[in-house]
Structures are given as structure tokens and as C-alpha cells.
Amino acid sequence: MAVAVRVIPCLDVDAGRVVKGVNFEGLRDAGDPVELAHRYDNGGADELTFLDVTASSGNRETTFDVVRRTAEEVFIPLTVGGGVRGVAEVDKLLRFGADKASINTAAVARPDVIDEITRHFGSQVLVLSVDARRTREGDVPTSSGFEVTTHGGRTGTGIDAIAWAKEAADRGVGEILLNSIDADGTKDGFDLELIRLVRSAVNIPIIASGGAGKPAHFPPAVEAGADAVLAASVFHFGPDDMIAQVKAAIREAGFEVR
């Protein structure tokens, strides 16, 4: 029996405010994270993801006070990422109310940190965030045509995104948050090719992210292999019942949804 699809709003936070841009650039204010978390909890979200989008690039920790206040407002699972470097940060996030931690930059720099965190807390606590983009002219070529980026999409690594997702799954991460840098904020739909490629390489849950602009964009991501769908702009700037609209679209496409 298939597991029901989860619908997850994402709070991209910078300096204590929710922000949203296009392709990780041109960020604009989208509101207070605590208020939005409360709104999405009441609106039927299955989980929430909180990403401190400048923690890694600014070489600092996640804003733990905002995490604590957000966690106090919601009764659904909360995943927090940004500036997570190892066991100590994950432990602190869990104590401040997070249910799961998301890691990206630190894991690319030192993959063994995945083993350390999952050994300490279990696989269910760790989400690998993969910010992937299509390789461009002048980039280091990858076998899949997609490379991993770090520091909020600012830095290319030359690492093949599909191979990296498989390695992380083999090392024990519980889920993969798969974000298309190319599609991020465009509202043109998810990168279905990217989802299919990762789905063919791993058997752990995939959370598809990047590109959603309307409810009709979500079912194709599920069809491509996503177990959960994550979005920001479509929820932040859309009608209050957008989560319900998205769930209805997924259900009408023949998929079970929570």
C-alpha cells in the first residue's frame, strides 16, 4: 500500500523573517515565521520545513530562538535546516522543538557527518537537502547533467547530484529534500526529470521542491516519484485555502494524500 503524500510548506528564513526569491536570488519579505507556521498548521499542512537560508553562507548557526517560537506554534512535524554541521547542532535543534534536522553544505564538505548523526539519533531524524542545478557551459560535467550546489545555491561543487543522493541514502539519511535551483521560485512547475532520476537511484522518501506555482503542478511531481511535495511562494502569496486546493488536486489525480 502506498504511503499517503505529504504537503509541506517551507519557511525560508533570513534574519528572523520569511523570505522568497527566484533561483535563490532577489529575496523579498513574506512575513513572520511564527505567524505563517500557525497559519499553515491550521490550514492542513502535514509538516513544516524551516530553512535558515543564509546560515551556511554566513558561517553561523541557525536562529534557534525563531525555531523555538515556531515549534511552540505548531503540532505537526517540524524540520529545520541551515547551519547544521554535526551532532551538536542536531541535538540543540531537537531540544528547541524540531522533529528533524536538514543538512546540506556540511554533509557535502564531510560526508561522514551523515553517519555520525544517524548513528547518534537514527535515520528518521536526518533529512539531506540536495540543492541541484543543471550543469552549465564551463561547469565540471556530471554524468547525470545535474550538480550539487551549496551555501543556498550560491556555490557549485561539480558533484553529480544523483550519485550524491544515492551515497547519502546508502549512508543512512531518512529522507531527501530535493530542490531544483533552476525551478526555484519560477512558478513554472517542478523539475520532473530531476525527480525521476533521483527516484531511480534511491528507495527512501523524496520531498520534491522548487517551481510550484499552482495546484496542478503538484500531481506530476508525485507521478515522477515524490513522496512529499514542498513549496513556499504558492502558499505564502496564495489564497488561505491553497493547501486544501493542492491536496484536492493530488487526490483527484488518483494519489492518496493525508
matplotlib code that plots the C-alpha trace (Angstrom):
import matplotlib.pyplot as plt

x = [0.0, 1.4, 2.2, 0.0, 1.6, 2.6, 2.1, 4.8, 5.0, 8.6, 9.7, 12.9, 14.1, 16.7, 17.3, 14.2, 11.8, 10.4, 11.8, 11.3, 13.1, 13.6, 16.5, 17.6, 18.1, 16.1, 14.7, 11.6, 9.8, 7.0, 6.1, 6.8, 7.7, 5.8, 2.6, 3.0, 3.7, 0.5, -1.5, -0.2, -0.8, -4.4, -4.6, -4.0, -0.2, 1.2, 4.6, 6.6, 10.2, 12.2, 15.3, 17.7, 18.8, 21.9, 23.2, 25.8, 26.8, 27.2, 29.0, 26.7, 24.2, 20.5, 18.4, 17.4, 15.1, 12.9, 13.0, 11.8, 9.0, 7.9, 7.9, 5.7, 3.0, 2.7, 1.5, 2.8, 6.4, 8.9, 12.2, 14.9, 17.9, 20.6, 23.9, 23.7, 27.2, 27.1, 25.7, 25.8, 23.6, 21.1, 20.9, 20.2, 17.6, 15.8, 15.9, 14.5, 11.5, 12.5, 11.5, 14.0, 17.2, 18.1, 21.8, 23.4, 26.7, 28.3, 27.5, 29.0, 32.1, 32.4, 30.1, 31.0, 28.8, 25.8, 27.0, 27.7, 24.3, 22.3, 24.2, 23.5, 19.9, 18.6, 17.9, 14.4, 15.9, 18.1, 17.0, 19.6, 18.8, 20.1, 20.2, 20.6, 21.0, 21.6, 25.3, 26.1, 28.7, 32.0, 30.9, 32.5, 30.4, 28.5, 27.1, 23.5, 23.8, 22.9, 25.3, 25.1, 25.3, 25.9, 25.6, 22.0, 22.6, 25.5, 28.4, 28.7, 30.5, 30.9, 29.4, 26.9, 23.5, 22.1, 25.3, 25.3, 21.7, 22.4, 25.5, 23.6, 20.8, 23.4, 24.9, 21.5, 19.7, 16.0, 14.7, 16.0, 14.7, 15.3, 15.3, 15.7, 17.7, 16.7, 13.0, 13.1, 10.6, 9.8, 6.2, 6.6, 6.4, 8.7, 11.7, 10.2, 13.4, 15.4, 12.8, 12.7, 16.5, 16.7, 13.7, 15.5, 18.6, 17.2, 14.4, 14.0, 11.3, 11.9, 10.5, 10.2, 10.9, 11.2, 8.9, 5.4, 3.0, -0.4, -2.2, -1.9, 1.9, 1.8, 0.4, 3.1, 5.8, 4.1, 3.8, 7.5, 8.3, 8.0, 6.6, 6.0, 5.8, 7.2, 6.6, 6.9, 5.7, 2.4, 1.5, 2.9, 1.3, -1.7, -5.1, -5.6, -7.0, -4.1, -3.0, -6.6, -6.5, -3.2, -4.4, -7.6, -5.5, -3.3, -6.3, -8.2, -5.1, -5.5, -3.0, -3.6, -3.0, -3.0]
y = [0.0, 3.4, 5.9, 9.0, 12.0, 14.8, 18.5, 20.7, 24.5, 25.8, 28.8, 30.2, 32.4, 35.2, 37.4, 36.2, 36.8, 34.5, 35.5, 34.2, 34.9, 33.3, 30.9, 31.7, 35.4, 38.7, 37.7, 39.6, 39.6, 37.1, 37.5, 36.4, 32.7, 32.2, 33.6, 31.7, 28.4, 28.9, 29.6, 26.5, 24.3, 25.4, 25.2, 21.5, 21.2, 17.8, 19.1, 22.3, 22.9, 25.8, 26.7, 29.4, 30.3, 32.3, 30.4, 28.4, 31.2, 33.5, 30.8, 30.9, 28.8, 28.6, 31.2, 28.9, 31.4, 31.6, 27.8, 27.6, 30.1, 28.4, 24.9, 26.3, 27.3, 24.0, 20.5, 18.9, 17.7, 20.5, 20.0, 22.7, 23.2, 25.8, 25.9, 22.3, 21.0, 17.9, 16.1, 19.2, 21.3, 18.5, 17.9, 21.6, 21.8, 18.8, 20.4, 23.6, 21.7, 20.5, 16.9, 16.5, 18.3, 19.0, 19.1, 20.2, 22.1, 20.4, 16.9, 17.8, 19.0, 16.0, 13.1, 11.1, 13.6, 11.8, 8.5, 10.3, 11.9, 8.9, 6.7, 9.0, 9.9, 7.4, 7.8, 9.2, 12.5, 13.4, 14.9, 15.5, 18.7, 18.4, 21.8, 20.6, 22.5, 21.6, 21.9, 24.9, 25.7, 25.9, 23.8, 20.5, 17.9, 15.3, 12.0, 13.0, 16.6, 17.8, 19.1, 19.7, 23.3, 24.5, 27.8, 28.3, 27.6, 30.0, 27.6, 24.8, 21.7, 19.6, 16.7, 14.6, 15.2, 11.8, 10.0, 12.1, 11.3, 7.6, 7.8, 9.7, 7.1, 4.4, 6.2, 6.2, 9.5, 9.2, 11.4, 13.6, 17.1, 17.5, 21.2, 22.3, 25.6, 26.1, 25.9, 27.5, 30.4, 30.4, 29.0, 27.0, 23.6, 21.0, 19.7, 16.3, 14.9, 15.6, 13.8, 10.8, 10.4, 10.6, 8.2, 5.7, 5.9, 5.7, 3.9, 6.4, 9.2, 12.1, 15.5, 17.5, 21.2, 24.1, 25.5, 25.0, 27.8, 26.3, 23.2, 21.5, 21.4, 19.1, 15.8, 15.5, 15.6, 12.7, 10.8, 11.3, 9.7, 12.3, 11.0, 14.6, 18.0, 21.1, 24.7, 28.3, 31.1, 29.3, 29.1, 32.4, 34.6, 32.4, 32.1, 30.9, 27.6, 26.8, 23.7, 22.3, 23.1, 21.3, 18.2, 18.1, 18.2, 15.4, 13.3, 14.0, 12.7, 9.3, 9.6, 9.1, 12.3, 12.9]
z = [0.0, -1.0, 1.7, 1.6, 0.0, 2.4, 1.6, 3.2, 3.3, 3.5, 5.6, 4.1, 6.9, 6.8, 9.8, 11.5, 8.6, 5.9, 2.5, -1.0, -4.3, -7.7, -8.2, -4.6, -5.6, -5.2, -1.8, -0.7, 2.7, 3.0, 6.7, 10.2, 10.5, 13.7, 12.2, 9.0, 10.9, 12.9, 9.6, 7.9, 10.9, 11.0, 7.2, 7.0, 6.3, 7.1, 8.1, 8.1, 6.9, 8.3, 6.4, 7.6, 4.0, 5.0, 8.0, 6.0, 3.7, 6.7, 8.6, 11.6, 13.5, 12.8, 14.6, 17.5, 19.1, 16.0, 15.8, 19.4, 18.8, 15.6, 17.2, 20.0, 17.4, 15.5, 16.3, 13.1, 12.4, 12.0, 10.0, 10.5, 8.3, 7.7, 9.5, 10.7, 10.9, 13.1, 16.1, 18.4, 16.2, 15.7, 19.4, 20.0, 17.3, 18.8, 22.2, 20.8, 19.3, 15.9, 15.0, 12.2, 11.0, 7.4, 6.4, 3.1, 3.0, 5.9, 4.5, 1.1, 2.8, 5.1, 4.2, 7.3, 9.3, 7.9, 9.5, 12.8, 13.1, 12.0, 14.4, 17.2, 16.6, 14.0, 10.3, 10.9, 12.3, 9.3, 6.0, 3.3, 1.4, -2.2, -4.0, -7.5, -10.8, -14.4, -15.3, -17.5, -20.1, -18.3, -15.3, -14.4, -16.4, -14.4, -15.7, -14.9, -16.1, -12.6, -10.0, -6.2, -5.0, -1.5, 0.5, -0.5, -4.2, -4.4, -4.9, -7.5, -6.4, -9.6, -7.6, -9.5, -7.8, -8.4, -7.3, -4.1, -3.3, -3.6, -1.4, 1.3, 1.2, 1.5, 4.5, 6.2, 5.7, 6.3, 3.5, 0.7, 0.2, -3.5, -4.5, -8.1, -8.1, -11.8, -11.0, -7.5, -7.3, -11.0, -10.5, -13.8, -12.2, -10.6, -12.4, -13.2, -14.9, -11.7, -9.5, -11.8, -11.8, -8.0, -7.6, -9.8, -7.6, -4.1, -2.2, 0.7, 0.7, -1.7, -0.9, -4.2, -4.0, -6.4, -9.0, -7.8, -8.9, -8.9, -7.6, -11.0, -10.7, -7.7, -9.1, -11.8, -9.1, -7.3, -10.6, -11.1, -7.8, -5.0, -1.7, -0.4, -2.1, -0.7, -1.7, -0.5, -2.8, -3.8, -0.1, 1.2, -1.5, -2.5, -1.0, 2.5, 1.3, -1.0, 1.0, 0.6, -3.1, -3.5, -1.6, -3.7, -7.0, -5.8, -4.7, -8.0, -9.8, -8.1, -5.3, -1.6, 0.4, 4.1]

ax = plt.figure().add_subplot(projection="3d")
ax.plot(x, y, z, "-o")
ax.set_aspect("equal")
plt.show()
